């Protein structure tokens, strides 16, 4: 059996899930509840010292947590774990220590960064923990919650128009600029009806088409104008709110425009004379940017100590690659809007559980806006997001930038906002921004140094956690990403369309036709225009260019 580690299972979080209340009402010290079964879906699980102290002396304690909801499973989210050498916290997948041993946490293996849950085959939904110690140390703290069981499933591409073709694990869809693309996904439910029923009818498919278009239908339709390659992402949420554990890799490729020219050996010529015309065309390669993909839309509703996460899953680095220098991380960027900066705590956690706080709740921020939000928005309608960048050499922290900038704008609901305090974006103002007056730009310092990331694996789940500590106000994360030093980035992908045909438009003046070379003999005087035609091919489609 395997413990569920949700932060390692998601590529994009489009909606809200894995929500836990961090304002726990009860603290369960393992020493106080040793030998007991606790029925709860909330609270805080700690060592004998509680939330303010550590543990001492020899201990041998066992506690079992069972869910307070039928069909649910207990979840533990460790925020701290610091034990002495030789001390062990054993985790069992069931109501006692006869159940399967999921893990033993100690100085070698920390549970921080894992959302630990009873497995799907554990019908009790209970977790049992056995604590054996002989030393003194700060101990641990974990939030208790409950979740519904998840049946692993995957997402595949059922069909597309134009048709896809599979190559080295990627679905490639090739189109001409401006053409529409239609893609239909389907779920593969190998564990269906083990605990609950799954089907495409009850699964929500979540698309990020890489052109700022998002959709939540099984079939998505969009079009692409800009000539480049696009990494399309799709994931899914089933009827229990569980993410698909495998997703397809989809790339849409637009034909590049060739470099074309034509010339005549003799020009001008006399009527009835001949000359040779040559046309040349050279295909243009497209190469992907070295920046890594960004996770998509995450709604940040009203909260009171509630955390929302969005995860980037990297698998393209060398398996042994780690962050060795703070400058390996050039910047962390997030496009977001929120109507009350003071609500928020923003943190980035790397695959090993190490974290950097970008903006702390304790630092405040009051009613400063991020982006152009709709204040007190109960309709979950996005405002306009600004892109914020946290860099090691940033100008100031968000907290230190408070009370410096004001702006006026008209929100997406048509309401005018005048002279309100805000934090400017770091790169540029979006094209649809309605701000009036000056448009300052600010690059921000993280509140923790990026040296906290040293030793983090580059592969794995990098998670942004936004904790909304107060009610009423809300916001959206539209996208976020990490810019690594190009020296540590993997190879990017590219493609080169081929030129399948070279020809000239038909003309009665052409007396010799050899593809890109023709001989013409004009029958009339004046200016005669001959058009060369090039058929570009990119696997399953062709596109016509001419000069």
C-alpha positions, -999 to +999 in steps of 0.1 A: +000+000+000+011+036-006+004+067+014-012+095-007+012+124-012-011+149-029+015+174-036+033+149-059+002+140-078-009+173-095+003+193-124-023+220-125-047+230-097-076+249-114-101+247-086-099+246-048-090+214-031-068+199-004-083+226+019-075+224+055-084+246+085-052+256+102-071+273+131-073+239+149-096+239+179-079+210+198-043+199+203-038+162+206-005+156+224+006+120+218+015+116+255-019+127+267-038+104+243-015+074+244-035+042+239-066+060+228-086+062+196-096+098+187-125+104+164-119+137+147-114+155+114-098+186+129-072+196+154-034+196+158-013+165+165+019+171+184+046+156+206+043+158+244+053+195+243+023+207+223+026+236+199+049+256+221+074+231+235+094+200+226+097+165+241+121+149+266+129+115+280+119+080+270+085+075+255+065+047+239+031+060+229+004+049+204-025+070+192-052+062+165-071+088+146-104+078+129-125+101+106-156+118+119-172+114+085-184+080+070-164+070+040-137+096+047-100+090+056-078+108+081-052+132+067-021+146+085-002+176+072+031+181+091+043+217+093+072+208+117+092+177+124+125+178+143+134+147+163+166+134+179+187+107+164+173+072+171+138+085+177+110+071+154+074+080+146+058+049+129+028+054+107+003+025+102-025+024+076-053+013+099-069+013+134-039-004+151-003-014+147-013-047+131-021-026+099+004-021+071+034+001+081+033+030+057+065+048+069+088+054+097+097+091+102+130+100+118+161+121+112+164+104+077+128+107+065+106+138+073+069+139+068+070+177+062+057+185+027+036+153+025-002+153+030-004+119+046-037+099+042-052+065+048-050+045+017-079+037-006-080+001+006-081+011+042-119+009+047-116+023+083-100+055+071-079+055+103-042+061+109-023+048+139+010+064+150+036+047+173+061+070+189+094+056+204+119+080+218+149+083+241+162+118+234+152+155+236+142+176+206+116+202+194+093+175+181+065+179+156+032+196+147+006+183+122-028+196+111-056+169+112-082+168+085-103+143+066-106+136+029-127+114+007-110+084-009-093+086-043-092+059-070-062+065-092-070+072-129-054+087-159-064+111-187-059+103-224-067+121-256-097+105-273-097+125-305-087+158-320-093+179-351-068+181-368-060+145-360-031+140-335-003+116-339+018+100-311+055+104-311+078+095-282+050+099-257+037+132-270+004+140-288+013+163-316-014+184-333-002+204-364-021+234-376-019+264-398-019+299-381-054+310-373-070+275-377-091+261-349-081+231-328-106+207-311-095+182-286-115+156-266-101+139-235-113+108-217-105+092-184-091+057-179-106+044-147-088+012-139-101+012-103-136+022-111-162+011-086-136-001-061-150+024-037-171+048-058-181+052-094-161+072-120-171+083-155-164+110-180-199+123-172-190+131-136-153+141-142-144+177-148-116+181-174-095+212-169-076+226-199-049+252-201-044+257-239-012+277-234-027+307-253-044+322-222-075+302-229-089+279-202-119+255-203-136+229-181-154+208-207-145+173-220-140+188-254-121+221-258-119+243-289-096+272-295-074+287-322-038+299-324-025+329-342+011+333-330+035+310-349+052+288-322+048+255-304+023+252-275+025+228-245-012+221-238-021+208-204-051+189-192-059+174-159-092+162-143-112+161-111-134+131-105-167+131-085-147+128-052-125+158-061-095+136-068-069+146-094-059+124-123-025+108-114-014+106-151-020+132-178-012+133-215+016+154-229+001+175-258+019+198-282+003+220-308+027+231-336+020+260-360+038+260-393+066+285-395+067+308-425+096+300-448+122+326-459+114+330-496+129+349-526+127+349-564+148+364-590+153+366-628+185+360-647+177+389-670+153+417-661+140+436-680+138+417-713+122+423-747+089+409-758+093+373-770+128+370-755+134+343-728+148+344-692+151+320-664+133+326-631+144+310-598+125+307-566+141+298-533+126+289-499+143+279-467+123+264-438+124+282-405+129+262-373+111+271-341+127+264-307+109+265-274+119+291-248+140+278-220+115+289-193+094+262-178+057+258-179+034+278-156+006+263-136-029+276-144-058+293-127-065+288-090-094+305-072-087+321-038-121+324-022-129+340+011-109+323+039-101+323+075-069+304+079-075+283+048-047+273+025-049+268-013-022+252-034-011+251-070+017+227-081+042+226-109+055+190-114+090+189-131+103+157-146+127+170-172+158+175-151+185+150-144+173+127-116+202+138-094+200+175-101+195+198-071+196+235-063+233+242-055+233+280-054+206+306-045+211+321-080+200+289-096+165+303-090+164+336-110+128+345-101+094+332-089+066+348-108+028+349-102+001+366-121-026+373-096-053+396-082-066+400-047-086+426-029-068+425+005-031+420+006-032+418+044-051+385+042-023+366+025+007+344+033+024+332+002+050+304+003+068+282-022+077+247-012+102+225-031+100+187-036+120+180-004+098+202+018+121+232+021+103+265+017+106+302+010+081+327+022+074+353-005+050+374+016+041+368+052+007+373+068+023+386+100+038+414+080+004+428+071-005+447+040-040+458+049-064+467+021-037+471-005-048+455-038-029+431-061-038+435-097-072+450-105-097+429-083-134+431-079-137+440-043-160+418-021-167+396-051-191+368-042-196+357-078-161+342-083-155+365-113-118+371-120-105+406-120-073+415-140-041+399-128-008+417-126+025+397-129+046+399-097+082+387-096+103+378-066+140+379-072+172+376-051+182+411-062+147+426-060+141+462-050+120+457-019+098+432-001+060+436-006+057+447+030+083+475+026+065+487-005+033+494+014+017+529+013+039+539-016+016+535-046-020+544-055-040+539-086-075+543-101-092+518-124-125+504-135-130+468-124-145+440-145-179+446-130-178+482-142-172+498-108-147+527-106-120+524-080-103+557-072-069+564-055-066+530-039-033+517-024-018+488-045+014+470-053+026+475-089+035+446-112+071+436-119+072+433-157+045+451-176+008+461-172-015+437-191-031+450-223-065+449-207-055+469-176-077+499-170-053+518-146-051+555-152-020+577-144+015+565-137+024+528-142+053+520-120+071+486-120+086+470-089+107+438-086+102+423-052+124+406-027+112+373-011+110+375+027+131+344+030+163+340+010+165+316-019+194+299-001+166+280+017+162+261-016+198+247-016+196+209-017+161+209-032+157+184-060+148+201-093+125+173-103+093+169-084+065+190-071+071+227-065+040+241-048+028+276-041+006+278-010-015+308-004-031+311+030-061+335+032-064+344+068-094+367+068-129+365+053-148+387+028-120+393+002-110+369-025-088+367-056-073+345-083-039+331-093-040+331-131-006+316-135+027+311-118+061+297-126+098+295-117+126+309-138+158+288-133+192+297-144+196+286-180+227+266-170+205+242-150+176+239-175+171+208-196+172+208-234+142+225-250+121+212-278+119+224-314+105+215-348+114+223-385+087+221-411+097+205-444+092+220-479+074+193-498+068+211-531+083+239-550+065+253-581+053+283-600+017+293-608+006+281-642+012+307-670+012+304-708+045+323-708+063+294-691+080+273-717+102+252-694+091+241-659+115+224-636+100+230-601+117+260-586+133+269-620+112+280-650+120+297-683+095+323-694+089+340-728+065+369-724+040+374-753+031+409-742+049+440-732+047+457-698+052+444-663+045+407-659+042+391-624+050+355-619+041+339-586+062+312-570+043+287-548+057+267-518+039+239-501+052+235-465+047+202-448+047+194-411+039+158-406+002+154-412-007+188-428+004+211-455+002+249-458+006+271-489+030+300-490+038+321-521+056+352-533 
